Structure formats: C-alpha cells, structure tokens
Amino acid sequence: MSRPGRWWRRKSTPAKVETYTRWSFHFFAVIEVGLFGLPVLGQGRLPYAVWMFLLVCGHALFAAVVGSRALDWTRGLRPQPLRLMWAHGTVSALFAGTVLVLVDRGVGGEDATTALGTLFAGLLAFGVGSITLGIRSRRRVLELVLGLSAGTALTVLALGGPVVDALASALAGLAAMGFFAFTSVFSVWLLNAVYELDEARETRARLAVAEERLRFGRDMHDVMGRNLAVIALKSELAVQLARRGRAEAVDQMIEVQRIAQESQREVRDVVRGYREADLGAELAGAQGVLTAAGIACEVSGEDAAAGLPGEVQSALGWVVREATTNVLRHGDAGLCVVGLRVAEGRVVLRVENNGASGATGTGGGSGLAGLRERLAAVEGTLEAGPVGQGVFRVVAEVPLTPVVHEVAS
C-alpha cells in the first residue's frame, strides 16, 4: 500500500487532477455496462440478449478510448480525434436507433421494453459525454445535444408513436445528454484551469528571480557607472597631459588608481550585501512572496532574528530564501509554516510545507548542498526531508556560543 500512496503523493496537483479526470471517465464504461448492459442481459425473454450485452460492452469500451484520446488532445499530446469521434457518434446513433425500434415493437415483453428504453437513453448520454471531451466550442456541444434530442423525437414519430411519447423521449434524452455533456465540459475546463494556475505560479517564481537579478544589476550599475565614467575621463586627461610632457599626468593616473581601488571595494560591498542575506528581511519577504503566490504562510519568531550575529543571520537567511524558492518552484503546498526560536545556546529555524510531492525532488539537489556548506561555516547543521503525511520539513540549527566566540576573537 505504501508504493501506490507514494506514487500518488509524488504527483503535482495538476497531475493528480488529470489522473482523477481520466479514471473517472474510464470508470464511466463500467457504469454503463452495470446500469444498462446487465439489465438487458437479465431479460431471458429478450431475443439476442447476450449479443445486446456484448454490444453495450463494446460501446462502453469505445467511449473510454474516445474519451482518453480527447483528453490527450485537450492536453496537447495528440491531434484532435475527429475520426474516432465521428465513428463513435455514428455507432451510438445507430445502436440507439436499433434499440428504439425494438422498444416500439415491444420485443421481449414489458420488462424488456423498460430495460431497452433505459439502454436507449444511456447510449446517447454516454456517447455524447465522451464526444464532447474533444469539442472545444460550447456552441457545438449545445448543437450536438439539441440535434440528437430532435432526432430522437423525429425517430419516434417516424415509427408511428404519438406526439406525447416523442416529446417525452426527446426531453429524457435532452436531460441525460445535457448532464453528461455538462460534466465533460466542466471537467475539461477544470483540468485546464488547474494547469494554467500551476503555470502562473511557476511564472511568478521566475519573475521573482528575474526581479532579484535586476535589482543586483541596478546596484552594480549605480556603483560602477559613475566611477567608470570618471576613470575614463581622467585617463583621457592623463593621456593628453602626457603627450604634452606635463607632470600632472602622473597625478591624474594616481587618481585613476585610487578610484579603481574604491570601485573594487564598493563592488565587494554590493556582492557581500547580496550574499549575506538579512534574516528579518528574508522572513518578511518569504511571507509576502508565498502569500502572493496563493500559499498561506505563517511566520513566528521574527523578533529573535534581530539579536543574532551577522554570520548566523546570513546563513539562516539563505535557508529561508532557498526553502521559499523550492516551495514556489517545486512544491504543491497550500500552507507553509516558518518558525525561528533560540533556546539553550542554539538557534533553530524550521520551515514546513504540505507539498511534499514537489519538495522531495529538492532533497538531493545542489540547493540544499549549498545550504549545508553555508551552515557548516558557522558550525550549523541542516536536515531536510518528508515527514508525516505529505509534509516536507527543513530544519537548520546553529550554535550561538562558537560563533560569538569567533567574532569576539
């Protein structure tokens, strides 16, 4: 039982919805056979009952194949199965028409007539349900349902039935076909909506990374732009002075050297600020980003971050940043809980989310390996992995005493 459960948990939410949708329509074949085929088979007075039952089984299997191919087309995996849809529609109409003729002639007695009448409605309903999976236009779906309902009324009238029976048959077919058509259309809409939401979440994560890169690029431009312009100007001035044999050229080049060294220091400061994450800012940023992505985020212990040494804040800030990125990119979470506490000379950061299906893919990646290296620099440890039912937990622990001692020394 653990393997099927693990297989299901490792799927993303869109994949789960797709699997559920596919198997729901596959199960419709079993329902069709059970609700409409078995009652016909049980009618001993009905001629060719066994053959009718086999035809129902074949029709149900055909509907399952058409539904599967139509869902593949919906997901862009194969071309639209127009030939299969037309073939299935033709078979359903001919089979239903044959059953309607048997009903009109009263073959097999009253009980058989009731079973055949129910089979007639079921054939049209399940046939339309599988076909509408491959139709994108809602207008075409409506035309299909109304057209078959009108065809049912005309067939009853052509067989000599009264107008009341024709209207009753058309309304019964309209209700059954309308229900299954609506079910199919809604299922496809829901499946596409889930995939679009998942793509939007990935887009937000990529935009967050791009925004951070732009911020870093702006900082570098602000630092280097002015200094490089001054260096270029003074270098050109030094060249002109040197050509004239003026001693001031040396002073200008000394100034160029000073500005270049200052630029190096400023660049190091920018990179250091980029690499050394502020823990308080990272906690607030994680809550904002996850909330914007539709993931509930609970953060506790923010006040404890202010009193931590800079090295500890930097290491734990990167843990928060990496864990948040993993939840956005790989996770399937609806809730993320971040907790920070200081006890017995150790600071403990815990990040939990209920999207273990995606987070399991980050356990052996370079992201967590890089975090372990950062924590090792401050004698810290990192544990990451699934715990409980669908929960992924990242726990980072850093001792305070050794770090404070190193800084003091």
C-alpha positions in Angstrom: 0.0 0.0 0.0 2.9 2.3 0.5 4.0 2.3 -3.1 0.7 3.5 -4.6 0.5 6.1 -1.9 4.0 7.3 -2.6 3.2 7.3 -6.4 0.2 9.5 -5.7 1.9 11.9 -3.3 4.8 12.5 -5.8 2.4 13.8 -8.4 1.8 17.5 -8.7 -1.7 18.9 -8.2 -2.4 19.3 -11.9 -1.2 15.7 -12.5 -3.5 14.5 -9.7 -6.5 16.3 -11.2 -5.7 14.9 -14.7 -5.3 11.3 -13.3 -8.6 11.7 -11.4 -10.4 13.0 -14.5 -9.1 10.3 -16.8 -10.0 7.4 -14.5 -13.4 9.0 -13.8 -14.3 8.8 -17.5 -12.8 5.3 -17.7 -15.0 4.2 -14.8 -18.0 5.5 -16.8 -17.5 2.5 -19.0 -18.1 0.2 -16.0 -21.1 2.2 -15.0 -22.6 2.0 -18.5 -22.2 -1.8 -18.5 -23.6 -2.1 -15.0 -26.5 0.2 -15.3 -27.6 -0.6 -18.9 -25.9 -3.8 -20.0 -26.7 -6.1 -17.1 -30.4 -5.4 -17.0 -30.6 -6.3 -20.7 -28.7 -9.5 -20.1 -31.1 -10.4 -17.3 -34.1 -10.4 -19.6 -34.5 -14.0 -20.6 -37.4 -13.3 -22.9 -35.4 -10.8 -24.9 -34.0 -12.4 -28.1 -30.3 -11.9 -28.6 -29.9 -10.6 -25.1 -26.3 -11.8 -24.9 -25.4 -10.1 -28.1 -27.0 -6.9 -26.9 -24.9 -7.1 -23.7 -21.8 -7.6 -25.7 -22.7 -4.6 -27.9 -23.1 -2.5 -24.8 -19.7 -3.6 -23.5 -18.1 -2.7 -26.9 -19.8 0.7 -26.9 -18.6 1.4 -23.4 -15.0 0.4 -24.3 -15.2 2.6 -27.5 -16.4 5.5 -25.4 -13.5 5.1 -23.0 -11.0 5.1 -25.9 -12.6 8.2 -27.4 -12.6 10.0 -24.1 -8.9 9.1 -23.5 -7.9 10.4 -26.9 -10.0 13.5 -26.5 -8.3 14.3 -23.1 -4.9 13.8 -24.8 -5.9 16.3 -27.4 -7.0 18.7 -24.7 -3.6 18.5 -23.1 -1.9 18.9 -26.5 -0.5 15.4 -26.6 -2.0 14.3 -29.9 -4.2 15.7 -32.7 -7.9 16.0 -32.3 -9.5 12.5 -32.7 -12.2 13.7 -35.2 -12.5 10.3 -37.0 -12.9 8.4 -33.7 -15.5 11.0 -32.5 -17.5 10.7 -35.8 -17.3 6.9 -35.7 -18.4 6.8 -32.1 -21.2 9.2 -32.7 -22.4 7.2 -35.7 -22.2 3.9 -33.8 -24.1 5.4 -30.8 -26.8 6.8 -33.0 -27.3 3.5 -35.0 -27.2 1.4 -31.8 -29.7 3.8 -30.1 -32.0 3.8 -33.1 -32.0 -0.1 -33.2 -32.9 -0.2 -29.5 -35.7 2.4 -30.2 -37.1 0.1 -32.9 -37.1 -2.8 -30.5 -38.9 -0.7 -27.9 -41.5 0.3 -30.4 -42.2 -3.3 -31.4 -42.4 -4.4 -27.8 -39.9 -7.2 -28.3 -39.4 -9.3 -25.2 -42.4 -8.0 -23.2 -42.9 -5.1 -20.9 -39.8 -5.7 -18.7 -37.6 -6.0 -21.7 -39.1 -2.8 -23.1 -38.3 -0.9 -19.9 -34.7 -2.2 -19.9 -34.3 -1.3 -23.6 -35.8 2.2 -23.1 -33.2 2.8 -20.3 -30.5 1.5 -22.5 -31.5 3.9 -25.3 -31.1 6.9 -23.0 -27.8 5.6 -21.6 -26.3 5.0 -25.1 -27.0 8.6 -26.1 -25.9 10.1 -22.8 -22.5 8.2 -22.5 -21.9 8.6 -26.3 -22.4 12.4 -26.1 -20.3 12.6 -22.9 -17.2 11.1 -24.4 -17.6 13.0 -27.7 -17.9 16.4 -26.0 -14.5 15.9 -24.3 -13.0 16.5 -27.8 -15.1 19.6 -28.7 -13.8 23.0 -27.6 -16.7 25.1 -28.8 -19.6 25.2 -26.3 -21.9 26.1 -29.2 -21.1 22.9 -31.0 -21.8 20.9 -27.8 -25.2 22.6 -27.5 -25.9 21.9 -31.1 -25.0 18.3 -30.7 -27.3 17.8 -27.7 -30.2 19.6 -29.2 -29.7 17.8 -32.6 -29.8 14.4 -31.0 -32.8 15.3 -28.9 -34.7 16.5 -32.0 -33.6 13.3 -33.9 -35.0 11.2 -31.1 -38.4 12.9 -31.4 -38.4 12.5 -35.1 -37.5 8.8 -34.9 -40.3 8.2 -32.5 -42.8 10.0 -34.8 -41.4 8.1 -37.8 -42.1 4.8 -36.1 -45.7 5.8 -35.6 -45.5 6.9 -32.0 -47.7 9.6 -30.5 -46.5 13.2 -30.2 -46.5 12.9 -26.4 -44.2 9.9 -26.5 -41.9 11.7 -28.9 -41.7 14.8 -26.7 -41.1 12.6 -23.6 -38.3 10.7 -25.3 -36.7 14.0 -26.6 -36.9 15.6 -23.1 -35.5 12.4 -21.4 -32.6 12.3 -23.9 -32.0 16.0 -23.6 -31.8 15.8 -19.8 -29.4 12.7 -19.9 -27.2 14.1 -22.7 -27.2 17.6 -21.2 -26.0 16.3 -17.9 -23.1 14.2 -19.3 -22.2 16.9 -21.8 -22.0 19.5 -18.9 -19.9 17.0 -16.8 -17.4 16.6 -19.7 -17.2 20.3 -20.5 -16.8 21.2 -16.8 -14.1 18.5 -16.3 -12.1 19.8 -19.2 -12.4 23.4 -18.0 -11.3 22.5 -14.5 -8.3 20.5 -15.8 -7.1 23.3 -18.0 -7.7 25.9 -15.2 -5.5 23.8 -12.8 -2.7 23.6 -15.3 -2.9 27.3 -16.0 -2.8 28.2 -12.3 0.3 26.0 -11.9 2.0 27.7 -14.9 1.1 31.0 -13.4 2.8 30.0 -10.1 5.9 29.0 -12.0 5.8 32.3 -13.8 5.6 34.2 -10.6 8.7 32.3 -9.3 10.7 33.1 -12.4 9.7 36.7 -12.2 10.8 36.9 -8.6 14.2 35.5 -9.6 14.4 37.9 -12.5 13.5 40.9 -10.3 16.3 40.0 -7.9 18.7 39.8 -10.8 17.5 43.2 -12.0 18.0 44.6 -8.5 21.5 43.3 -8.4 22.2 44.7 -11.9 20.9 48.1 -10.9 23.1 48.2 -7.8 26.1 47.2 -9.9 25.3 49.9 -12.5 24.9 52.6 -9.8 28.3 51.6 -8.3 30.3 51.2 -11.4 28.6 53.6 -13.8 29.8 56.8 -12.2 33.3 55.5 -11.3 34.0 54.1 -14.7 32.9 57.4 -16.3 35.3 59.3 -14.0 38.1 56.8 -14.7 37.6 57.2 -18.5 37.6 61.0 -18.2 40.8 61.2 -16.1 42.6 58.6 -18.2 41.9 60.7 -21.3 43.1 63.8 -19.5 46.3 61.9 -18.4 46.9 60.9 -22.0 46.6 64.5 -23.1 48.9 65.7 -20.3 51.5 63.0 -21.0 51.6 63.9 -24.7 52.4 67.5 -23.7 55.0 66.3 -21.3 53.2 67.7 -18.3 54.0 66.2 -14.8 50.3 66.5 -13.8 49.7 63.3 -15.9 51.1 61.2 -13.0 48.7 62.8 -10.5 45.8 62.0 -12.8 46.8 58.4 -13.1 47.3 58.2 -9.3 43.7 59.5 -9.0 42.6 56.8 -11.6 44.2 54.2 -9.4 42.5 55.4 -6.3 39.1 55.4 -8.0 39.6 51.9 -9.3 40.5 50.6 -5.9 37.5 52.4 -4.4 35.3 50.8 -7.1 36.7 47.4 -6.1 35.7 47.9 -2.5 32.2 49.1 -3.5 31.7 46.1 -5.7 32.8 43.8 -2.9 30.3 45.6 -0.6 27.5 45.1 -3.1 28.3 41.4 -3.6 28.7 40.9 0.1 25.3 42.5 0.7 23.8 40.3 -1.9 25.3 37.2 -0.5 24.8 38.0 3.2 21.0 37.7 3.5 19.3 39.6 6.3 17.2 37.1 8.3 14.5 39.5 9.3 14.1 40.8 5.7 14.1 37.2 4.3 11.4 36.1 6.8 9.2 39.1 5.8 9.9 38.6 2.1 9.1 34.8 2.3 5.7 35.6 3.8 5.0 38.2 1.2 6.0 36.1 -1.8 4.2 33.0 -0.7 1.1 34.9 0.1 1.1 36.5 -3.3 1.5 33.0 -4.8 -1.7 31.8 -3.1 0.2 29.8 -0.4 -0.8 30.6 3.2 2.3 31.4 5.2 2.7 31.6 9.0 5.9 33.1 10.4 6.8 33.1 14.1 9.9 34.3 16.0 10.8 37.3 13.8 11.8 39.3 16.9 14.5 36.7 17.7 16.3 37.4 14.4 17.4 40.9 15.4 19.8 39.8 18.2 21.6 37.2 16.2 25.2 37.6 14.9 25.6 38.6 11.3 27.1 35.3 10.2 24.2 33.4 11.7 21.6 35.7 10.2 23.3 35.4 6.8 23.3 31.6 6.9 19.8 31.2 8.1 18.6 33.9 5.7 19.8 31.8 2.8 17.9 28.8 4.3 14.7 30.8 4.3 15.4 32.0 0.7 16.2 28.6 -0.6 13.3 26.9 1.1 10.8 29.5 -0.1 12.1 29.1 -3.7 11.7 25.4 -3.5 8.1 25.7 -2.3 7.3 28.1 -5.2 9.1 26.1 -7.9 8.7 22.5 -6.9 6.2 22.3 -4.2 2.5 21.6 -4.3 1.8 23.4 -1.0 -1.2 25.2 0.3 0.4 26.1 3.7 4.0 27.0 4.7 5.0 27.4 8.4 8.2 29.2 9.3 9.4 29.2 12.9 12.5 30.7 14.5 13.5 30.2 18.1 16.6 30.5 20.3 17.0 28.0 23.2 19.9 26.6 25.1 22.5 28.4 23.1 21.2 27.3 19.8 19.1 29.0 17.2 16.6 26.7 15.3 14.9 27.6 12.1 12.1 25.3 10.9 10.3 25.5 7.5 7.4 23.1 6.9 5.0 22.9 3.9 2.4 20.4 3.0 3.6 20.0 -0.6 6.0 17.1 -0.1 5.2 15.8 -3.7 7.3 18.6 -5.2 9.7 19.2 -2.3 11.0 15.7 -2.4 12.7 16.5 -5.7 15.0 19.0 -4.0 16.4 16.8 -1.3 19.4 15.7 -3.3 19.8 18.9 -5.3 22.7 21.4 -5.2 20.5 23.9 -3.4 20.4 22.0 -0.1 24.1 21.0 -0.5 25.0 24.7 -0.8 23.0 25.5 2.3 24.8 22.8 4.2 28.1 24.4 3.2 27.0 27.8 4.4 25.8 26.4 7.7 29.0 24.4 8.2 30.9 27.7 8.1 29.0 28.7 11.3 29.1 25.1 12.7 25.5 24.6 11.9 23.5 21.6 10.6 20.7 21.1 8.2 18.0 18.4 8.0 15.5 18.1 5.1 13.0 15.5 4.1 9.4 14.4 4.1 7.8 13.9 7.5 4.3 12.7 8.1 1.5 12.7 5.5 2.6 14.9 2.7 4.7 17.3 4.8 8.2 18.4 3.9 10.4 19.9 6.6 13.7 21.8 6.6 15.4 22.3 10.0 18.6 24.3 10.4 20.4 24.5 13.8 23.3 26.9 14.5 25.1 27.1 17.9 25.5 30.6 19.1 28.4 30.3 21.5 31.1 29.2 19.0 30.1 31.9 16.5 30.1 34.6 19.1 33.5 33.4 20.3 34.9 33.5 16.8 33.6 37.0 16.3 35.0 38.2 19.6 38.4 36.7 18.9 
